[in-house]
Amino acid sequence: MSRVCTVCGKGQTTGNNVSHSKRRTRRTFKANVQKVSYVNDGKVVTGYVCTRCLKSVERA
C-alpha cells in the first residue's frame, strides 16, 4: 500500500529523530491514510484518503 492520499496527494515526509543528547538520525513521517469509498464527480471511487480529507469528502 502506498501511503499517499488520492484526494490531496499528502504522502510520506522526512525529518529527524532527536535523542536526549540531541543526536539526530533520519526518520520518516507517514500519512495516516484509510481505504474508503467516496463520491468523486458523481461516481463512487475506492481509494486511500488521509484523515483530514475524510472530514471533507462525501462518503458513499
N, C-alpha and C positions, 0 to 999 in steps of 0.2 A: 504494500500500500504506500503510494507516495503521499506524503503528508502536506498536500497543497490544497487550499480551498478553491473550489470550482467557481465560486461567486466573486471573491475579491482578489484571489491569487496569493493570499498570505501563505508563506511557507516557512522552511527552516532558516534560522539565522544563527550567527556565531557570536561568541563572547568569551569571557574568561571565568574560570573558577578562581576564587581568591581565598587562600588559606588564612589562618590566623596570623601567620608570619608574613603575610602579604605576597607570598609567591603566587605567580599566575600561570595557569595552564589552560589550554584552549578547551572549549566545550561547545555544544550545540543546544539551542533552544528550539524545540519542535512545536509546531502549531497544534492546537487542540482541535482536531477535526473529527467529525462524526459522519457516518454514512446515513443519509436521509433521502427521502423522496420529496421534491419540491416542484412548484409550478414555475416554468420559465417560458415566456411568450405563448402562453396558452397550452403548453404541453407539460406532461409530468416527466420529470427528469430525476434519475437517481445519481447522486454524486456525493463527494466528500465536502462538507461545509463546516467552516470554523464556527465556534460557539457564538462569536459576536454576530455573524451573519444569520445564525439560526433565529435570532430575535426579529430580523427584518424580512426574511423570505417567507412566502406563503407556502405552508406545508400542504402536501397532498394526502 
